[in-house]
Every structure is written in C-alpha cells, then in structure tokens.
Amino acid sequence: MSDKTYGFETLSVHAGAAPDPATGARALPIYQTTAYVFEDADQAAALFNLQTVGFIYSRLTNPTNAALEARLATLEGGRGCTVASSGHAAQVLALFPLMAPGAEIVASSRLYGGSLQQMRNTYPKFGWAAKIVDADDPENFKRAVTPNTKAFFIESLANPGGVISDIEAIARIAEAAGVPLLVDNTLATPWLCKPIDYGATLIVHSTTKFLSGTGTSMGGAVVDSGKFDWAKSGKFPSLAGPEPAYHGLNFFESFGDMAYTFHSHAVGLRDLGPSQAPFNAWLTMLGIETLGLRMERHCANAQKVAEYLAKHPAVAWVNYAGLPDNKYHQLARKYLPKGAGSIFTFGVKGGYDVGIKVVDSVELFSHLANIGDAKSLIIHPASTTHRQLSDEQRVAAGAGPDVLRLSIGIETVDDIIADLEQALEKATKK
Ligand SMILES: *Cc1c(COP(=O)(O)O)cnc(C)c1O
C-alpha cells in the first residue's frame, strides 16, 4: 500500500495492517507469543547479528506491535517507530541512545508534570542533567546550549496549561546546535499536528491517551523522522560509533535512516525492557481507526465548553487556545489549524473550596487522573496531582488553588455543559 496517495483517515484505518497472509483474517491478529521458531541455525545467527530482520523474542519485536509501529510512523510522517509499555517508558527509550553520564537536555518548563519529575529527579540518577527553560521565548533554548547538550525536549500542546510551542523556531535552534528536537505530541496527536513537518527529529507519545482513545491501555511510542545525521557532530557515539554489544556494529553506517529505530529495539528494548503488551498494541490499533472522527468531536465539544465557561459568572478565567483572546491563539492557528485539542484549565471564583466542590458535584464527568478518554474527565490538580508541591510551585505549574482541568469527551455537548452548569451551581450556592 503506497502511503503517499492516501489521506489521514484512510491511513488511520489501513496503515500497518494488511489482511493476515497466513489465514486471511481481516482484523489484525494478536500475536500473543513470547518467542519465534528459527528456520535453521544460519537464520538464527543472522537474526542475532542483525543481518536479517525477523522476530526473535517479544521483548525486542512482536508482529502486533510492529503493525502499530508502522501505523504510527506513517501517521506522523516518520521513518520508523518503537512502541513501549507507557508514555514515560517511551521518553526514557527515546533519550537513551542520545545520552551518557554528563550529557544535558534542554527542556520546556511547561511539560506534563510527570515528565518534569523525570527530568528533575530521576534522570540525574543516570548522570543526565536537564536544563528547564521557559519555551515561550525560543531563544532560551539557544542560551542553555553547552558542548554537552544532546537534545531539546518540548510538547507541541502542553498538558495541562494549553501552552503551544513554536516548534519551527525551536527546531531551527536545535539544528544550529547539532542536536535533535524531541516533541511530545500526546495532546495534539498527529491528526492535529505533525511536528516532523516543522523540523522535529523524534516524536514521543503516551498512546494511553487519545491514540488508544477509550482509557483502556497504557502505551507509549517513539517515532523517528529518519532525517537526522547522527554522524555529523560526533555527539552520538551510541548511534554512529562502534556498538560493543553487536561486535562493533555502527548502526548509522549499517542502517542509515533506520539506525535510530533499529537501535531502540536491538539495544533499548533489549536492555531496558519496557516492551508493550501485544494486547495493548491491538487495542491501540483499534483506537487509532477512529482517531480523526474522535478528535474532530473532542475539539468541537471543547471549543463550545470553553466558550460557555468564558461567559459563566462563577468562572474567573478560561485557558483554551481556541478562544481568540488566548495568549497562544496565533500559534494554535499555525500549528493546530483543525482545533486546539480537548484538554484545558479554567479557574473558579472562590478558589480551593469551590474547586473541590465542583469535582464532588459532577455527575457525567469522571473525577480521575487521566486525559484523552472518550468520556469527559475532570480533576482539581491542587488537591491531587500537584498536592506534593508548595503553593508557589503549584501556581508556577499552572495548578493554583482555583484551577480545574477538563478533558472534554465525545458525548453530546449539551449534556457536558449541563453537567458543568449544575456542578458550578451547587459549588457556589451559599
Ligand atoms: C500521560 C502523559 C505522559 C506519560 O504517559 P504514560 O502513558 O502515563 O506513561 C507523557 N506526556 C504527556 C503529555 C502525557 O499526557
């Protein structure tokens, strides 16, 4: 199937999943197997030497996972993909081939809270340092570069503040610094934004969210654009130097634009081990078939809910890039022309007490810590996800006492609005 000639929705249904050649099964089979029988000793040796492609052991590769990898690579406009057990596992896997003790990442200060935890508290234990910068001014990335910088890390649409990064400007600075730009595209999904078109090198996803789409399956992915020259700067010896685990094989010399993806299976998944379960890959494939339909509805509903809340007397502010007075509205029009996503925050007058009364009063919304489900979700970050922080840290993270985060689902929009209406009324009743 030639990918170039089909539209996004067609590829969402077909890419990576032809009828099963052995049985004719039209749906993708779940290859629930740990290992694969070798043809003979020579083929086994060639597989272990990476001289031929095939399946050895499902920690490294699995045919159901391979179908998801092909679909995600196609939808993002990339060359290869590696799926992982969660979004966070994918982030570690994505950085692993680039980093070494003493190496530095420059990352946006407005990342998903869990990603900032990784950067600030866990990566230093590997000897990796993260410089956290305000991404609203792309020049901050340039100022943070040192000879040890190996990667830039941003989110296309950041969770939860609705912050949109100027991907093209930051990609230009990354290119000048000789480092890859990693973009977490979880909240936008490739239906809203394809960061590789703007110069991103690597895309990471929590497929747990919109891609699987129904809150059933943890998963993550790394998509490689295949466009980065890993040999040029001498900064990436794991990819463009001799690999001791494979008799000194040089991945970039041997595999060219597939070097990064082969390395992340043959070394990353093999040695770190965060493989995705084939059943989760299968559910995510099923989810992606309706990605375009769902995102269209998610965005349309979120736009109407944001407009409704912006006029509500009990609401102090609404932070949604789809509203014309939002700080990121112009960037949204450039990078997310089909809609500003379905996750946003708003502030209630009356602060903390009113905030927790709203989450206790909703009926249709689910009060929980997830996003990107077909169901509408709500959380009060100050009393939950951001509880461990100080008041000042909470405000800096966009999680002050009055903040509520919504992930708008695909239900009938009037029902979503009616639920917020009754919850706000109960919460503000004297
Ligand atoms: C949820 C999320 C992650 C982490 O993904 P998990 O699948 O929960 O490990 C990373 N980045 C963003 C933007 C997220 O929303």
The ligand as an SDF file (V2000), in Angstrom:
LIG
                    3D

 15 15  0  0  0  0  0  0  0  0999 V2000
    0.2720   10.9930   30.2120 C   0  0  0  0  0  0  0  0  0  0  0  0
    1.3730   11.7230   29.5730 C   0  0  0  0  0  0  0  0  0  0  0  0
    2.6860   11.2270   29.5990 C   0  0  0  0  0  0  0  0  0  0  0  0
    3.0500    9.9410   30.3120 C   0  0  0  0  0  0  0  0  0  0  0  0
    2.4460    8.8610   29.6810 O   0  0  0  0  0  0  0  0  0  0  0  0
    2.0370    7.4920   30.4400 P   0  0  0  0  0  0  0  0  0  0  0  0
    1.4370    6.6780   29.3540 O   0  0  0  0  0  0  0  0  0  0  0  0
    1.0780    7.8730   31.5390 O   0  0  0  0  0  0  0  0  0  0  0  0
    3.3080    6.9300   30.9890 O   0  0  0  0  0  0  0  0  0  0  0  0
    3.6710   11.9380   28.9480 C   0  0  0  0  0  0  0  0  0  0  0  0
    3.4040   13.1020   28.3280 N   0  0  0  0  0  0  0  0  0  0  0  0
    2.1600   13.6180   28.2930 C   0  0  0  0  0  0  0  0  0  0  0  0
    1.9250   14.9000   27.5840 C   0  0  0  0  0  0  0  0  0  0  0  0
    1.1070   12.9600   28.9140 C   0  0  0  0  0  0  0  0  0  0  0  0
   -0.1340   13.4850   28.8730 O   0  0  0  0  0  0  0  0  0  0  0  0
  1  2  1  0
  2  3  1  0
  2 14  2  0
  3  4  1  0
  3 10  2  0
  4  5  1  0
  5  6  1  0
  6  7  2  0
  6  8  1  0
  6  9  1  0
 10 11  1  0
 11 12  2  0
 12 13  1  0
 12 14  1  0
 14 15  1  0
M  END
$$$$
